[in-house]
Amino acid sequence: MATTTNDLKNGMVLNLDGQLWSVVWFQHHKPGKGGAVVRTKLKNVLSGKVVDKTFNADVKVEVASVDKRDMTYLYNDGAAFVFMDKSTYDQLQIQPDVVGDVSNFLLENQDAIVAVHNDIPLYVELPASVELTVEYTEPGLQGDRSTGGTKPAKLETGYTIQVPLFLTTGEKVKVDTRTGDYLGRVTS
């Protein structure tokens, strides 16, 4: 499927020279002299490398057909992460290098979006934030409660984040899946 550079949108996946690139940012630019151009910031879907690329306006580019499927994470069998398609109940094994840092926030039976191109998983997306339980953290000292200090806390997935001193073991916290930052305490 082909489109022109005038129709680019954020999140669109392009097939350039046999590689898949996701449009992170784009801007149409009309200089004083010459023709209009489209400036883009592209991210390689497989390697994560980000590059700046400028196209002439109205140039045809090939759009890759990327199928984003709603899936449920089932388990890790030691060699791969196993996901189940919610509509067909088919199971898909995804290699750890494709899952990447998302594995720090994955719990069994958690919903995720898996992007697939030609039956090859490209990447796994989680919601912007997830709620996880603090498995272990050192107790905060009595005098430390009013300061803005932080301490390490190990989450139920095994990932360690920095949390405020007042948090204790067993509490639920909200974590940003893109940066791994603590967002707040979850009250029931």
N, C-alpha and C positions, 0 to 999 in steps of 0.2 A: 504494500500500500504506500502510495507517495502523497506528499503534501508540499506546500511551499513554505519557505521560511517566514512568510507573513502570517501563517497560521499556527506558529509554534505556541505551546502552552507549557507552563511548569508541570513537571511530572511526566511529560510525553517522552517516550523512549525512541531514539533514532538509531538506525542501522547505518553507521558510517564506516566504510572500508572494512566491512565484515565484523565490526565490533559494536556492541550495544552501549549507547550513551543516553543517560537520563538528563533532561533539561532542568537545571536547578534554577536558572535565572535567564531572562532575555530582555532586550531593549531594542526597539526600533530607533534608528538614528539617521537623521537627514542632515548631512554636512552642508555648508554653504555652497561648495562646488562638488560636482560629481553626483553619483546615484546614491540612493538610500541603502543603508546596510542594516543588518540585524546582528547585534552583539549578543553572545550567549556565554553562559558558564555551564559546562557539561561535565557530568560525573560518570565515569566508566562503571557500568553496572556490576561487572565481575571484580575488578581490582579496587574500585573506590577512588581512583585517581581523578582529580578535578582539573580541567583545562579551560582556558578561555578560547573561544573560536568566533570569528567574525564571518558572516555569510553576506553575499550580495542579496538585496531584497528580491523576492519573487523567484528564488532559485528552488528547484525541486529537491527534496530530501526524502529518503525512504524511512517510513515509520515502521518500527518493529511491532509485531503483534504480541503484546505481553498480556497474558491472562492472569488477573489477580483473583485468587480463589480464597474464599473463607474456609479456614481449616481449624482443626482443634489439635493441639499438641498432646500426644499420648504418652510417650516415654522415650528415654534414650537407651538404646540397646548396647551401648558401649562403643559401637563403631559409627552409628548414625542416629539422628533425631527422627522419630517417627511421627508423622502428622496424618490426620484423617480428614478427607474432604467432607464437608458437612452435607453436601447435596448428593454425592454418589457413594459415600462411605468407603471410597478407595483409600488405601494407605499409601503414603509416599515417604520414602526414606531420603533424608536430606543430610548431606555431609556437614561436619562441624565447621569447615571453612566457609560454607555458604551461610550457615546460621550466624556465625560471627559473634559479636558482643551481645546480641539478643539473648544468647543462652544464659547470660547473667540474670535475666529477669523471667525466665520460662518456668512455669509450674505445670504439672500434669493437668489435663483437661482445660487448659487456657486457650482462648481464641486468638488466632493470629491470621494475618493475610500473607499468603505465599505467592510470589510473582513467578510465573512459569512462562518460558519461551521455548517452543518446539519440544515440549515434554521435559525440559531441563529446568530445575529450580534455580532461580537467579538470586533471590534474597527473601528474607522473612521480615515482616513488619509487625510490630506490636502497637497497641494503643499508645498515646503520648505518655501516659502514666499508668502504673500498676500499683496495687496494694500488696505489700509483703510483710511477713512477721519477722521481728527482730529475734534471731535465734540466740544470740549472745552479745552482751555489751557490758563493759565494766560499770559498776555503780558510780553515779555522779556524787561528788563530795558536797556536803551541806552548804558550804560557802560559795559553791560554783553556780548556783541556780540562776542568779541574775546576770551573769556575764554572758557574752556572746560566744563562748568557747564551744568546741566540738570534740567529739571522741569517735573512734571507730566502732562500727556495729556490724556484726556478721548477720546477713539475712538468711532466710530459710533456703534460698537457692545456693548458698555458699559464697555469694558475692559480698564484699565489704564496702560500706559507704560511711561517710562522715555524718553524724547526727548531733543534735544539741545535747548538752550534758544531762538534761532532765529526763531523757528517755531511758526506759528500763527494758530488760529482757522480757519477751513475750508480747510487747506492744506491736500494733500494726502501724506501718508507715506508708506514705505515698511516695513513690520514686519515679523520677523522670527517666523514661527508657532511652531517650536520645543522649543524655549527658551522664546519667547515673547519679544525679543530685537528689538530695533529700528535699521533698516538697512540703511535708507536714505530717502531723500525727493523724491517724484515722480514729475518729470516735464512733462508737457503735450506737 
